[in-house]
């Protein structure tokens, strides 16, 4: 009977200690939530007090940060991994908003441009890259083909 009483008292002590620890964590959480709410209110008040020029500067700053965080390695990786001999990339442009890209390339003949577009699309042939237009440069010696390739 004494053993049972000791086990009960020990269990009660452990339960009280755990309850106090849980309550302590709840108090910490409530304090953090309160601090976060205060910070959000201060941030909102600061934003409301900004002049139109400061607001525009903040938006421009956010665009720059978004540009720096853009996955350029993925975009350039496709182009760098495509190795079609006889094709030179003359220009590249990319619209971050739409995710569309444009390549200007030059080759000795039209089939080389077509092979280059197929290689850009890779093995899966998803058709992301396509030739939007091309022009035979007859005035060049040797004659070349200049093409614009677009990505969807």
C-alpha positions as CSV (number, residue, x, y, z in Angstrom):
1,X,0.0,0.0,0.0
2,X,2.9,2.4,0.8
3,X,4.4,1.5,-2.6
4,X,1.1,2.3,-4.4
5,X,0.9,5.6,-2.5
6,X,4.5,6.5,-3.5
7,X,3.9,5.6,-7.1
8,X,0.7,7.8,-7.1
9,X,2.6,10.7,-5.5
10,X,5.4,10.4,-8.0
11,X,3.0,10.3,-10.9
12,X,1.2,13.3,-9.5
13,X,4.5,15.2,-9.2
14,X,5.5,14.4,-12.8
15,X,2.1,15.5,-14.1
16,X,2.3,18.8,-12.2
17,X,5.8,19.4,-13.5
18,X,4.7,18.7,-17.1
19,X,1.6,20.9,-16.7
20,X,3.8,23.8,-15.5
21,X,6.2,23.3,-18.4
22,X,3.3,23.3,-20.9
23,X,1.9,26.4,-19.3
24,X,5.3,28.1,-19.5
25,X,5.5,27.3,-23.2
26,X,1.9,28.6,-23.7
27,X,2.9,31.9,-22.0
28,X,6.0,32.2,-24.2
29,X,3.8,31.6,-27.3
30,X,1.3,34.3,-26.2
31,X,4.1,36.7,-25.6
32,X,5.6,36.1,-29.1
33,X,2.2,36.5,-30.7
34,X,1.7,39.8,-28.9
35,X,5.1,41.0,-30.0
36,X,4.4,40.0,-33.6
37,X,1.0,41.8,-33.5
38,X,2.8,45.0,-32.2
39,X,5.4,44.8,-34.9
40,X,2.7,44.3,-37.6
41,X,0.8,47.4,-36.3
42,X,4.1,49.4,-36.3
43,X,4.9,48.3,-39.8
44,X,1.4,49.2,-41.0
45,X,1.6,52.6,-39.3
46,X,5.0,53.2,-40.9
47,X,3.7,52.3,-44.4
48,X,0.7,54.6,-43.9
49,X,3.0,57.5,-43.1
50,X,5.2,57.1,-46.2
51,X,5.1,59.6,-49.0
52,X,4.2,58.4,-52.5
53,X,7.9,58.7,-53.5
54,X,8.9,56.5,-50.6
55,X,6.2,54.0,-51.5
56,X,7.4,53.8,-55.1
57,X,11.0,53.4,-53.9
58,X,10.0,50.5,-51.7
59,X,8.1,48.9,-54.6
60,X,11.2,49.3,-56.9
61,X,13.3,47.8,-54.1
62,X,11.1,44.8,-53.9
63,X,11.3,44.3,-57.7
64,X,15.1,44.4,-57.5
65,X,15.1,41.8,-54.8
66,X,12.8,39.6,-56.8
67,X,15.1,39.9,-59.8
68,X,18.1,38.9,-57.7
69,X,16.2,35.9,-56.3
70,X,15.0,34.8,-59.8
71,X,16.1,31.3,-60.9
72,X,18.5,32.4,-63.6
73,X,20.6,29.2,-63.4
74,X,17.5,27.2,-64.5
75,X,16.9,29.6,-67.4
76,X,20.4,29.7,-68.7
77,X,21.0,26.0,-67.9
78,X,18.7,25.0,-70.8
79,X,20.6,27.1,-73.2
80,X,24.0,26.2,-72.0
81,X,23.3,22.5,-72.2
82,X,22.2,22.7,-75.8
83,X,25.2,22.1,-78.0
84,X,24.4,22.3,-81.6
85,X,27.5,23.0,-83.6
86,X,27.1,25.7,-86.2
87,X,24.6,27.7,-84.2
88,X,25.6,31.0,-82.5
89,X,23.4,32.7,-80.0
90,X,23.3,36.4,-80.8
91,X,20.9,37.6,-78.2
92,X,18.7,36.6,-75.3
93,X,15.9,38.3,-73.5
94,X,13.6,37.2,-70.7
95,X,10.4,38.5,-69.2
96,X,10.3,37.6,-65.5
97,X,6.6,38.4,-65.2
98,X,5.5,36.0,-67.9
99,X,8.5,33.6,-67.8
100,X,8.8,33.9,-71.6
101,X,12.2,34.0,-73.2
102,X,13.5,35.0,-76.7
103,X,16.7,33.8,-78.3
104,X,18.2,35.3,-81.5
105,X,20.4,32.7,-83.2
106,X,22.3,32.3,-86.4
107,X,23.3,29.2,-88.3
108,X,24.7,28.2,-91.6
109,X,21.5,26.5,-92.7
110,X,17.8,26.1,-91.7
111,X,18.1,22.5,-90.6
112,X,20.7,23.5,-88.0
113,X,18.2,26.0,-86.5
114,X,15.5,23.4,-86.4
115,X,17.8,20.9,-84.7
116,X,18.8,23.6,-82.2
117,X,15.1,24.2,-81.3
118,X,14.5,20.5,-80.9
119,X,17.6,20.2,-78.6
120,X,16.3,23.2,-76.5
121,X,13.1,21.2,-75.9
122,X,15.1,18.2,-74.8
123,X,14.1,14.6,-74.9
124,X,10.6,15.1,-73.7
125,X,9.8,17.3,-76.7
126,X,7.4,19.5,-74.7
127,X,7.6,22.2,-77.4
128,X,8.4,25.0,-75.0
129,X,10.8,26.5,-77.5
130,X,9.7,27.2,-81.0
131,X,11.0,29.2,-84.0
132,X,8.9,32.3,-84.3
133,X,10.6,33.5,-87.5
134,X,13.7,33.2,-89.5
135,X,15.4,34.9,-92.4
136,X,18.1,33.8,-94.9
137,X,20.9,36.3,-94.8
138,X,21.8,36.1,-98.5
139,X,24.1,39.1,-98.3
140,X,26.5,37.3,-95.9
141,X,29.3,35.1,-97.2
142,X,28.8,32.3,-96.4
143,X,25.0,32.6,-96.5
144,X,23.5,32.3,-93.0
145,X,20.1,31.9,-91.4
146,X,19.1,34.2,-88.6
147,X,16.1,33.1,-86.4
148,X,14.1,34.2,-83.3
149,X,13.2,31.4,-81.0
150,X,10.6,31.9,-78.3
151,X,9.7,30.0,-75.2
152,X,6.2,29.6,-73.9
